[in-house]
């Protein structure tokens, strides 16, 4: 009997989530991976904010770059100076889902979004692959892509002959909860 009730609750949660058209988060994770010769480091923020509207396929995410942390204060200061976060505090993606997504299944599904990514005052059209998965709690999004610093007029910091790599791997993950209409 308990299994039957749990199954019913799970199915009801999925059905109500599938009927919702917009999903939002204010606490997703954004991570970047950076390389210098003989060393790799990362930075992370848990302040990724975003919304996905399944009815019109619109996707909008942004992050306050001042919340990124690498675990070393000096490196954090250097990173924020390089990104000029006082002048350009946010990175944002605005675009649309260009692949099919079936909200009636709980399977993780590959998806593609296309739109404008803006950082350091520069916008570029990008196509990003990721996954969406419907869960009882909401919609889980995962994505990763390579950001080239030169595409956004970001000059990588260097110390003598050691220079940060132009390619930065970016990963995001978030649970977006249904927005009550």
ROFI-973718 format. One record per residue (C-alpha): residue number from 1; x, y, z; residue in three letters. Coordinates in steps of 0.2 Angstrom, whole numbers, plus 5000, padded with zeros to 4 digits. Layout:
! residues N
n	x	y	z	res
NUM	X	Y	Z	ALA .
...
This chain:
! residues 181
n	x	y	z	res
1	5000	5000	5000	UNK .
2	5014	5012	5004	UNK .
3	5022	5009	4988	UNK .
4	5006	5012	4979	UNK .
5	5004	5029	4988	UNK .
6	5022	5033	4984	UNK .
7	5020	5029	4966	UNK .
8	5004	5040	4965	UNK .
9	5013	5054	4973	UNK .
10	5028	5053	4962	UNK .
11	5016	5052	4946	UNK .
12	5006	5067	4952	UNK .
13	5022	5077	4955	UNK .
14	5028	5073	4938	UNK .
15	5011	5077	4930	UNK .
16	5010	5094	4939	UNK .
17	5027	5098	4935	UNK .
18	5024	5094	4917	UNK .
19	5009	5105	4916	UNK .
20	5019	5120	4922	UNK .
21	5027	5130	4908	UNK .
22	5040	5140	4917	UNK .
23	5054	5134	4929	UNK .
24	5066	5145	4939	UNK .
25	5081	5144	4950	UNK .
26	5091	5157	4960	UNK .
27	5104	5144	4967	UNK .
28	5111	5135	4953	UNK .
29	5130	5130	4951	UNK .
30	5142	5138	4938	UNK .
31	5160	5131	4937	UNK .
32	5174	5136	4926	UNK .
33	5190	5126	4924	UNK .
34	5206	5136	4919	UNK .
35	5223	5130	4914	UNK .
36	5241	5137	4916	UNK .
37	5256	5127	4912	UNK .
38	5257	5112	4924	UNK .
39	5242	5117	4934	UNK .
40	5223	5117	4932	UNK .
41	5211	5127	4944	UNK .
42	5193	5130	4945	UNK .
43	5181	5143	4951	UNK .
44	5163	5141	4957	UNK .
45	5147	5151	4962	UNK .
46	5131	5144	4968	UNK .
47	5122	5160	4963	UNK .
48	5117	5155	4945	UNK .
49	5099	5162	4942	UNK .
50	5089	5156	4927	UNK .
51	5072	5153	4920	UNK .
52	5066	5141	4906	UNK .
53	5049	5143	4898	UNK .
54	5044	5127	4889	UNK .
55	5029	5135	4881	UNK .
56	5039	5147	4871	UNK .
57	5056	5139	4872	UNK .
58	5065	5154	4880	UNK .
59	5080	5152	4891	UNK .
60	5088	5166	4902	UNK .
61	5102	5163	4914	UNK .
62	5114	5175	4922	UNK .
63	5127	5175	4936	UNK .
64	5135	5189	4947	UNK .
65	5153	5186	4943	UNK .
66	5158	5194	4959	UNK .
67	5152	5178	4968	UNK .
68	5164	5167	4959	UNK .
69	5177	5159	4970	UNK .
70	5193	5149	4967	UNK .
71	5198	5146	4985	UNK .
72	5213	5158	4984	UNK .
73	5209	5176	4988	UNK .
74	5223	5183	4978	UNK .
75	5218	5173	4963	UNK .
76	5200	5178	4966	UNK .
77	5205	5197	4966	UNK .
78	5216	5194	4950	UNK .
79	5201	5185	4941	UNK .
80	5189	5199	4946	UNK .
81	5201	5212	4940	UNK .
82	5203	5203	4923	UNK .
83	5185	5201	4921	UNK .
84	5182	5220	4926	UNK .
85	5168	5215	4938	UNK .
86	5166	5232	4944	UNK .
87	5162	5238	4926	UNK .
88	5154	5221	4920	UNK .
89	5147	5212	4935	UNK .
90	5136	5199	4926	UNK .
91	5137	5186	4913	UNK .
92	5121	5181	4904	UNK .
93	5114	5169	4892	UNK .
94	5097	5173	4883	UNK .
95	5091	5162	4869	UNK .
96	5080	5148	4866	UNK .
97	5079	5129	4866	UNK .
98	5081	5123	4848	UNK .
99	5079	5105	4851	UNK .
100	5064	5094	4856	UNK .
101	5061	5091	4874	UNK .
102	5047	5080	4881	UNK .
103	5042	5085	4898	UNK .
104	5031	5070	4900	UNK .
105	5046	5058	4903	UNK .
106	5058	5058	4918	UNK .
107	5073	5052	4907	UNK .
108	5088	5064	4905	UNK .
109	5086	5071	4887	UNK .
110	5100	5079	4877	UNK .
111	5095	5097	4872	UNK .
112	5103	5112	4862	UNK .
113	5100	5130	4866	UNK .
114	5105	5144	4854	UNK .
115	5107	5163	4859	UNK .
116	5118	5177	4865	UNK .
117	5131	5175	4878	UNK .
118	5137	5191	4886	UNK .
119	5152	5193	4897	UNK .
120	5164	5208	4899	UNK .
121	5152	5219	4889	UNK .
122	5154	5208	4874	UNK .
123	5140	5197	4866	UNK .
124	5142	5182	4855	UNK .
125	5130	5171	4847	UNK .
126	5133	5153	4854	UNK .
127	5125	5136	4853	UNK .
128	5127	5126	4869	UNK .
129	5123	5107	4872	UNK .
130	5116	5100	4888	UNK .
131	5103	5090	4896	UNK .
132	5086	5093	4904	UNK .
133	5077	5080	4915	UNK .
134	5060	5082	4923	UNK .
135	5060	5076	4941	UNK .
136	5046	5078	4955	UNK .
137	5055	5093	4962	UNK .
138	5056	5102	4945	UNK .
139	5068	5103	4930	UNK .
140	5086	5099	4931	UNK .
141	5097	5107	4918	UNK .
142	5116	5103	4915	UNK .
143	5127	5111	4901	UNK .
144	5145	5113	4897	UNK .
145	5154	5123	4884	UNK .
146	5171	5131	4880	UNK .
147	5173	5150	4882	UNK .
148	5187	5158	4872	UNK .
149	5193	5173	4882	UNK .
150	5198	5182	4866	UNK .
151	5180	5181	4859	UNK .
152	5175	5193	4874	UNK .
153	5190	5205	4874	UNK .
154	5196	5197	4890	UNK .
155	5215	5197	4891	UNK .
156	5221	5182	4902	UNK .
157	5232	5187	4916	UNK .
158	5250	5181	4916	UNK .
159	5265	5181	4927	UNK .
160	5282	5182	4918	UNK .
161	5280	5168	4905	UNK .
162	5265	5159	4913	UNK .
163	5249	5164	4905	UNK .
164	5231	5158	4908	UNK .
165	5224	5147	4894	UNK .
166	5212	5156	4882	UNK .
167	5200	5141	4883	UNK .
168	5189	5141	4899	UNK .
169	5178	5126	4901	UNK .
170	5161	5131	4909	UNK .
171	5149	5120	4917	UNK .
172	5132	5124	4924	UNK .
173	5119	5113	4934	UNK .
174	5103	5119	4942	UNK .
175	5086	5112	4948	UNK .
176	5073	5124	4942	UNK .
177	5057	5124	4951	UNK .
178	5040	5126	4943	UNK .
179	5034	5145	4943	UNK .
180	5016	5146	4949	UNK .
181	5006	5155	4935	UNK .
